[in-house]
Amino acid sequence: MVDRGGVTDASLDAFFQSVSEITSSYDKQRVLRRVVDRLSATRGLGSHDEHRALAALVRSEVRR
């Protein structure tokens, strides 16, 4: 989805809903990590800040 471009709010909502249904925390972090690795906004972030951005992303999804 991220690789193809043209990501809409609706497709992101559907994606994160699907991710929230993954029961394995290891598998969930692998999916989220792959997305973060592809986002241009994370380029140039140090490892610590990248992890903080990913954690914020996950926390925002938990609140939905």
C-alpha positions as CSV (number, residue, x, y, z in Angstrom):
1,M,0.0,0.0,0.0
2,V,2.7,2.4,1.0
3,D,4.9,1.4,-1.9
4,R,2.2,2.1,-4.5
5,G,1.6,5.7,-3.3
6,G,-1.7,7.5,-3.3
7,V,-2.5,6.5,0.3
8,T,-5.7,8.0,1.5
9,D,-7.1,8.5,5.0
10,A,-9.6,5.8,4.4
11,S,-6.9,3.3,3.2
12,L,-4.7,4.2,6.2
13,D,-7.7,3.7,8.6
14,A,-8.3,0.3,7.0
15,F,-4.7,-0.6,7.2
16,F,-4.3,0.3,10.9
17,Q,-7.6,-1.5,11.7
18,S,-6.1,-4.6,10.1
19,V,-2.8,-4.2,12.0
20,S,-4.7,-3.8,15.3
21,E,-6.2,-7.3,14.7
22,I,-2.7,-8.9,14.5
23,T,-2.4,-10.8,17.8
24,S,1.3,-11.3,17.9
25,S,3.1,-8.2,19.1
26,Y,6.2,-9.4,17.2
27,D,4.3,-9.6,13.9
28,K,2.6,-6.3,14.6
29,Q,5.9,-4.5,15.2
30,R,7.3,-6.0,12.0
31,V,4.4,-4.6,9.9
32,L,4.6,-1.2,11.5
33,R,8.4,-1.1,11.3
34,R,8.2,-1.9,7.6
35,V,5.8,1.0,7.0
36,V,8.0,3.4,9.0
37,D,11.0,2.3,7.1
38,R,9.3,3.3,3.8
39,L,8.0,6.7,5.0
40,S,10.1,9.5,3.7
41,A,9.2,11.5,6.8
42,T,11.4,9.2,8.9
43,R,14.5,9.7,6.8
44,G,17.2,11.4,8.7
45,L,15.8,10.5,12.1
46,G,18.2,8.8,14.5
47,S,17.2,5.4,15.8
48,H,15.9,6.8,19.1
49,D,13.7,9.4,17.4
50,E,12.5,6.9,14.9
51,H,11.4,4.6,17.7
52,R,9.6,7.4,19.4
53,A,7.8,8.3,16.2
54,L,6.7,4.7,15.8
55,A,5.6,4.5,19.4
56,A,3.5,7.6,18.9
57,L,1.9,6.1,15.8
58,V,1.0,3.0,17.7
59,R,-0.4,4.9,20.7
60,S,-2.6,7.0,18.4
61,E,-4.0,3.9,16.9
62,V,-4.8,2.4,20.3
63,R,-6.9,5.5,21.1
64,R,-9.1,5.2,18.0
